Amino acid sequence: QGLRKPTVEEITHARNAILTPSLFGSSLEEIMLRQQNMYPGNKLPWVQTQLSQQVLALGGEQTEGIFRIPGDIDEVNALKLQVDQWKIPNSLSDPNIPASLLKLWYRELEEPVIPQQFYKECINNYENPDAAVAVVQLLPELNRLVLCYLIHFLQIFAQPSNVGRTKMDVNNLAMVMAPNCLRCQSDDPRVIFENTRKEMSFLRMLIVHLDTSFIKGLV
C-alpha cells in the first residue's frame, strides 16, 4: 500500500544522478574538472556565476530581505535538480530561490571557500582591514577567485541605494554569508559563539575593503 510507481521523470533523474555527480557537496577542484568539457574557458564555477547572475537578473538587489528570507523549499529543490543537470530554467521569478540555492552551494562545499588552514588567521584579523585583505592573497588561486567573486557580488548589495530597498546592510550580509564561507571546528558552544562574531566581522572587512574590480574581466 502507498507505494506509487515512480514517474518517468524521477527515473530519468535517478539515472542521471548516478552518471552526473552533484555540483553540491563537492570540492571546488572537482567542480572545475567536471565543467572542463562544457566551459573550458571558465575560471569560476559555472554554478556560482549562474546562480549569482540569476539573483541579479530577478532584481534581487532591490528585494527586501534577500539572503535572509529563504526561498520556497520545493522550488529551491526543483532548481537544484535542474542546476545539477547544468540547466537554468527560464521560469524563475522569485530571486529568493536562486539566492537560497547559492547559499546552500557555498555551505555544502566539501571544504569551505576559505579553507580550514586559514581559519585561525581570519578570526585573528577580524578587526584589521589590511590583515583581512592580506589573508585573501594567501589562499590557493581557485579559492581566491571564488571568494573574490562572492565578495564582488555582495558589494553590489552593500551599495547604499540597494540597502535602502533590501534592508540588508553590510552587517546583515556578513551575518548571513559568514557561516557559508568559514567553518568553526570547535564543539565548545562558547568558542562557537565567540567565533561567530569574529567570522562575521572578518567577512564584513572584506565586503568593505577588498578590491574586487578585477572580477569584471573574468566573467
C-alpha positions in Angstrom: 0.0 0.0 0.0 1.0 3.6 -0.6 3.8 2.7 -3.0 3.3 4.6 -6.1 5.3 3.9 -9.2 8.0 6.4 -9.9 7.4 8.8 -12.8 9.5 8.6 -15.9 11.0 12.0 -14.9 12.0 10.6 -11.5 13.6 7.5 -13.1 15.5 9.7 -15.6 16.7 12.0 -12.8 17.8 9.0 -10.7 19.6 7.6 -13.7 21.3 10.9 -14.5 22.2 11.4 -10.8 24.3 8.2 -11.0 26.0 9.4 -14.1 26.5 13.0 -13.2 27.7 13.6 -9.7 26.1 16.6 -7.9 27.6 20.1 -8.1 26.6 20.3 -4.4 28.8 18.8 -1.7 31.8 18.5 -4.0 35.1 20.2 -3.8 35.9 23.3 -5.9 38.6 21.3 -7.8 36.1 18.6 -8.7 33.5 21.0 -9.9 36.1 22.8 -12.1 37.2 19.4 -13.5 33.7 18.5 -14.3 32.9 21.7 -16.2 36.1 21.5 -18.2 34.4 19.9 -21.2 31.4 22.3 -21.3 33.0 25.5 -20.2 36.8 25.1 -20.7 37.5 28.8 -20.6 35.7 29.5 -17.3 37.9 30.5 -14.4 35.0 30.2 -12.0 32.4 27.5 -11.2 29.5 27.7 -13.6 27.1 27.0 -10.7 28.4 30.0 -8.7 28.3 32.6 -11.5 24.9 31.3 -13.0 23.1 31.4 -9.6 24.6 34.8 -8.7 23.6 36.3 -12.1 20.1 34.8 -11.7 19.7 36.6 -8.3 20.5 39.9 -10.0 18.5 39.2 -13.2 15.4 38.7 -11.0 16.0 42.0 -9.2 17.5 40.5 -6.0 19.4 43.7 -5.2 16.1 45.5 -4.8 14.3 42.7 -2.9 13.7 43.2 0.8 15.4 40.5 3.0 17.4 39.0 0.1 19.6 36.2 1.5 17.8 36.4 4.8 14.3 35.2 3.7 14.5 31.6 2.5 13.0 30.7 -0.9 10.2 28.1 -1.1 11.9 24.8 -0.2 10.2 22.8 -3.0 11.2 25.4 -5.6 14.7 25.6 -4.3 15.0 21.8 -4.5 13.5 21.8 -8.0 16.1 24.4 -9.1 18.8 22.3 -7.5 17.8 19.3 -9.7 18.0 21.5 -12.8 21.3 23.0 -11.9 22.8 19.5 -11.3 21.9 18.9 -15.0 23.7 22.2 -15.9 20.4 23.9 -16.7 18.9 27.2 -15.5 15.1 27.3 -16.2 13.6 30.5 -17.7 10.6 30.2 -15.4 12.2 31.7 -12.3 10.5 34.8 -10.9 11.5 34.9 -7.2 15.1 36.0 -6.6 15.0 34.2 -3.1 15.0 30.8 -4.9 18.5 31.2 -6.6 19.7 33.2 -3.6 18.8 30.3 -1.2 20.4 27.7 -3.5 23.5 29.8 -3.9 23.9 29.9 -0.1 23.4 26.2 0.0 26.1 25.6 -2.6 28.7 27.6 -0.6 27.6 25.9 2.6 27.8 22.4 1.2 31.2 22.7 -0.4 33.4 19.8 0.7 35.9 22.3 2.1 34.8 25.9 2.7 35.7 28.6 0.3 38.2 29.8 2.9 40.0 26.5 3.6 40.4 25.3 7.2 44.1 26.0 7.4 43.3 29.8 7.1 40.5 29.8 9.6 42.7 31.0 12.6 44.2 33.7 10.5 40.8 35.0 9.6 39.4 35.2 13.1 42.7 36.7 14.4 42.4 39.5 11.9 38.7 40.3 12.2 39.3 43.9 13.1 42.2 44.7 10.9 41.3 45.6 7.2 44.8 45.3 5.8 45.4 41.9 7.5 42.0 40.6 6.5 42.7 41.5 2.8 46.2 40.0 3.1 44.6 36.6 4.1 42.8 36.6 0.8 46.0 36.9 -1.1 47.4 33.8 0.7 44.5 31.5 -0.5 45.0 28.9 -3.3 44.3 30.6 -6.6 40.9 28.9 -7.2 39.6 29.7 -3.7 40.8 33.2 -4.0 38.9 33.7 -7.3 35.7 32.1 -5.9 35.9 34.2 -2.7 36.6 37.4 -4.6 33.7 36.7 -6.9 31.4 36.2 -3.9 32.7 39.4 -2.2 32.3 41.4 -5.5 28.7 40.1 -5.6 28.0 41.1 -2.0 29.5 44.5 -2.6 26.7 45.1 -5.2 24.1 44.5 -2.4 26.1 46.7 0.1 25.6 49.8 -2.1 23.5 52.3 -0.1 21.0 52.6 -3.0 20.3 48.9 -2.7 20.4 48.7 1.1 17.5 51.1 1.2 15.4 48.5 -0.6 16.8 45.3 0.8 17.2 46.4 4.4 20.3 44.2 4.2 23.3 46.3 5.1 26.9 45.2 5.2 26.4 43.8 8.8 23.4 41.7 7.7 25.1 40.5 4.6 28.2 39.4 6.6 26.0 37.7 9.1 24.1 35.6 6.6 27.2 34.8 4.5 30.0 34.2 7.0 28.7 30.7 8.0 28.8 29.7 4.3 32.5 30.7 3.9 34.1 29.8 7.2 33.6 26.7 9.4 34.4 26.7 13.1 35.8 23.2 14.0 35.2 23.6 17.8 32.4 21.8 19.7 32.5 24.2 22.6 29.4 26.5 22.5 31.4 29.4 23.9 34.1 29.2 21.3 31.4 28.9 18.6 29.5 31.9 19.9 32.7 34.0 20.2 34.0 32.9 16.8 30.7 33.6 15.0 31.1 37.2 15.8 34.6 37.2 14.5 33.7 35.4 11.4 31.0 38.0 10.6 33.4 40.8 11.3 36.1 39.3 9.1 33.7 39.0 6.2 32.4 42.5 6.8 36.0 43.7 6.5 36.3 42.1 3.1 33.0 43.5 1.8 34.0 47.0 2.8 37.7 46.9 2.0 38.6 44.2 -0.6 39.2 45.5 -4.1 37.4 43.0 -6.4 37.3 45.2 -9.5 39.4 42.6 -11.4 36.5 40.2 -11.3 34.6 42.1 -14.0 37.3 41.0 -16.5 36.9 37.4 -15.5 33.2 36.9 -16.0 
